[in-house]
């Protein structure tokens, strides 16, 4: 039976535009008949995974998600540098093997990239080829869809590049057995991987993240702004050099995270120490790291004000129903905490215990601590 860790997080953001839609407006959702501000799970996971906090804690155990691995393979082969150093774009890297001709490098890169997905088609008219060469010179080395590469797979590619450069031979079928079902890439283990061309190497996500929504009704507002030309003395034109409009909103968000600890351990090959590091890094990132949208314009960084963490083998459930009716009081944070606790208590009175144990951190009241939550989830 799987063990689950569930996080119920409340975080308040001042005026911001953390996650935009296709028109540049803050994303919204209708819940309980009222419009709420929304931050998508994709935005949250990207911010956590890409944070310095996450990278520092899990150095060497984070994969790379890209369409352009074939381009970097080509560059590594034609410069004689390792793939790892080429990806880092280190100006001080040394030649590791004799460079390969551009024609061979391109062929090798297409074959290697093709292991992880479908490489973009090169069958085009002459006019299309000329346009693509001008605008995207490595277009035929890129994958049609993003692929997530574990560090183990990147290291295998690196070894293969050195072998091909020294031998000059075409890679064999055995050489191209680069995909690995078992690996130690924490982000793949947490958030999953889908490879349409090789489903046996897919990874089921051990972490589910909800779209964060405000606990109250929200109206998106407009910010009309101007920019002044520093060298305009006003003699010829006293007007602004630029006029713009930006939409924003603020709110107290509820976010729910469900972690299948048993699946996470299985995805990481049973490495208990790495599992605990991964859990602590994820929870700390969820508590401290804000989405990056329009941060330079709003500086809307915030830590979580409240976290309830739960552990148990019962079927997980979100407590978003606590906010089905939008709150509208003067002390939204206190009301939200009370609503979460009250809803949890009522559910347990009907269904029985929904978790074996829980732990709270309430920065609003100065109770509990983040370190306590981290110890709880990794215990």
N, C-alpha and C positions, 0 to 999 in steps of 0.2 A: 504494500500500500504506500502510495506517495505521501511525502511530507510536504506541506505547503507553508510558505511564509507570505503573509499579506501585509501590505502597508496602506494605511489611510493617512493622507497628507493634506494639510491645509497650508497654503502659502498665499500671502497677499502681495500684489504688485501695484505700484502706483501707476499713473498715466503711462501707457506703453503701447507698442505694437509688436508683440513678441512673435507672432506667427501670422503671416499675411496670406490672404487668398489671391486669386488670379488678378484682382483689381487693386491689390495693395492695401485692402482693408483688413483690420483684425478679423480673424476667423470667429464665427459665431455658431451657435446651435440653439434650436428651440427645445426646451425641456419643461415639462409641466405647463405648457401653454405660454411660456415667457422666453424672450430672447436672452441667451447667456453668452458671455465671452468664452472662447474655446482655444486651447492650445493642443494641437494634434499630438498623438503618441509618437509619430515619426519625428516631429520636432524635438520632443523631450528626449527620446532615445539618442538622437544624433548629438544633442548638446551634452548629454552625460558621457557618451562613448568618446567624444572628441575632446573632453575636458582634460586639462593638465592633471587634475586630481586622479582621474581614472587611469590615464596613461602612466603616471608615476607609480601608482599602486600596482599596476599589472604589466609593467615593462617586460617585453619579450613574449607576452601572451595576448597580444591584440592583433587581429588580422587587418588586411587592407581590402577595401571594397572599391573596385574600379572597373572601368571598361578598357583601360589603357595599358594593361600589363604587357600586351604585345609590343607597344611602343617602347616601353622601358627595356624589354628583352632585346629589341633591335638596337637600342642605344648602347646597352651593355656589350653586345657582341661587336659592334663597330668601334667601340673605344677600348675594348679589352678590360673593362672594369667589372667588378662583381655587380650582380643585380641589386643586392641590398644597398650598396653604396650609391648606385645609380638612382635608386628610388629616393634615397636621402638627399641627393643632389649636393653631395659634399664636394667642395671645390678642391680639397686636398687629397682626393682619392688617387690611389696608385694603380697602374696597369697590372692586372692579375694574369692575363694570358694574351697571346698575340691576337690583335683585332681580326675580325672576319670581314670578307668583302660584303658590300652592301646588298648584293643580290642574294648571297647565301644567308646573310643575317635576316633578310626579309622573309625568306622561305622558312627558316627555322622559327622565327617569331610567330608566323601565321600558324604553323603546326602546333607550337606550344600553347599559344592562346586558344586555339581551337579545342584543346582538351577541356577547357573550362566553360565554353559556350560557343555560339555561332559567330564567326568572324564576319564583319560587314562584307557584302558582295562587291566584287570588283568588275562585274559585268555591266559596263555603262557605255554610252555613246562617247565619241571622241570629245565632243563639247562638254559633256558631264565630267569626263575624266580630267580635262584641263581645268575646269572650275574647281573640282575637288582638290586637285593637286595644289592649286593656288591657295584655297581657303583652309584645307585640311590635308596637309601633305602626308600624314600617316593614317588616313582614313581606312585603308584596307588592312590595318594592323589592329584595329579596335574591335571590341566585341559589340554586338547589337544590344546586349543587356548587361547590367552590372553583375559582376561576379565577386564573391567574397573569398579571398585567398587567406589561408592560415599561414602562420610563420613556417610551419613544417613544409608546406607546399612551396613557399617561396624559396626556402633553403634547397629543396630538391631541384627546383628550376635552376638555381645558381650552380649546383653541382653539374647539371646537365649541360649548361652553357660552356663550362670549362672543358668538359669532355668533348663536346662538338667542336669547339675551337681548336683543340689539340689534334683530334682525329680527322676532321674535315668530312666525316661521314654523315649521311642522313640519319636522323633519329629513328630508332627501331620502335616497334610496338611496346616493348618492355621499357624503353627509355621514356616513353610518353605516359607511363603509369604514374602520373604525378598527383592525382587526387587522393586524398586521405579521408576516410570516414572517421578515424580516431585522430584527434589532435588536441592541442591545449590552447586554442584560440578562444578566450573567454567571451568576446563579443559575439562570435558565431554560436557558441554554446548557449548564450543567454537569449539572443534575438533571432537565431535560426539562420538557415541558408537553404535556398532553393536553386538547384541546377537542373534546368529543364532537360538538358541533353544527357544528364547522368544522375537520375533520381536516386540511385542507390547511395550516393554520397550526400544526399540532403541531410540537414540537421534540423530536428524539431525544436522550436524555441522553448526554452525553459522559463522565460520571463514574459509575462503579458503586462502591457501598460495601457491604461485607459486614456482617452482624451480628457485632459483636465478641463473642468467647466466651473464657472463661477456659481457660488451658492445663492446668488441674488440676480435680479434682473439687471441688464446692462443696456445702455444706449451708447452707440458708437458716436464719438464727437469729431468735429473737424478743427484742425489747427491751420489757420491761414498765417503764412509767414513770408517775410521778405529778407533779402540779403543786400547789403550795401557794398558798393565799390569803394575801396579805401582811397583810391586816387581821384575820385569824383568830388571836385570842390563845390559842386552845386551851381556853377555859373551857367553852364549850358543845359544841364538836366538835373533837376533835384530829385528825380524819382529813384526807385529801387533798381538795382541791377538784376534782380531775380525775384519773382513772385511764385510761391508754391502753396500747395495744400497737402496736409497729411492727416490721416484719420487715426484715432487712438481711442483707448478706453482703459479703465482700471477695474480691478476686482479682486475678490478673495476666491481662490480656486480650490476645489477638491480634486485630488488625484488619487487613483487606486492602482497599486502594483501587486501582481500575483506572481510569486516565484515557486516553481516546482523544484524544490531542492533535490529531490531524488533524481529527477531527469537531468538537472544541472550537473550533479555528480557523475551520472552515467555519461553525459556528453563530454566531460573532462577526464574520462578514463579512471574515475574513482580516486582522483587526487584530492584528498580531503583538505590539505593545506591550501591548495589553489582555490578550492570551492569557498573556503572561509574568506580568503583574500578577496575573491570576486564578490561575495555577498556584501562585505563591508564597503568595498569600493562603490558598488551600485547604490547602496543605501545612503552613503555619504554624498555621492553625486546628486541623488534625488533630493536630498535635503538642502544642498548648498548651491547647485549649479542652475542658473537660469537660462532659458532659451536665448539665443543671440540676436534675435530680430530687433533692429533699430536701437540697439543699446547705445550707440554713439549719440543718438538723438534724444534718448530719454533716461539713460543710466538707470534703468528699471531692474536693478539686481535685488534679489531678495532671498533670504533663507526661509526654510519652512518654519512656521510658527507653532505647528502642532503635528505630531506623528503618533499614530497608534499602530504598533506592530503586533502581529499575531502569528502563532505557530500551531500546527496541528495536522491531522490526517483527514479532517472533515472536508466535504466539498466546499471549495472557496465561494465567496459571495462578496460583491461590492456593497458598500453602504450608501451609494448615490441616492437611494430612495429617501434618505434623510433630507435631501434638498429638492425633492420633486416639487414641493411648494416653495417658491422662492422666498428667502428670508428678506425682511425689510426693516429690521430693527436698527437701533442706534449703535449697538455693540455687536457687530456681525461676527467677529471672531469668537467671542464668548458664547454667543448663540449657536454658532456652527459646531463648536466643541460639544456643547450640551446636546445638540441634535444628533451628532454622531454617537455619543455615549448612550443616549436614550433609545435610538434606533437599534443599536447593537443589543441592548438589554431586552428590548421587546422581541427581537428575533430569537434570542436565546430562550426566552420564556415560551415561545411557540415551538421552535425546532430542537431545543436542547442546546448544549454547549456547541458553539460553532468553531471553537479552537481550544486546544489544551491549555494554552497560556498566552498572556499578552504583556506588553510593556508600552508605557506612554512617555512622551517627551512634550512638555508644554512650556514653550519659551514665553508665551503670553503671561503665564503665572510664575515663571522661574522655577518650574518643577521638572524633575527628571533631567536627563542629559542625552546628547547625541552619542556619547561614548557608551552609555547604558544600552541604547538601541543597537549599536554596533555589536556589543558583546552578546546581546540577546539573539540576534539573527545568526551569529556565527557559532553559538554554543552547541 
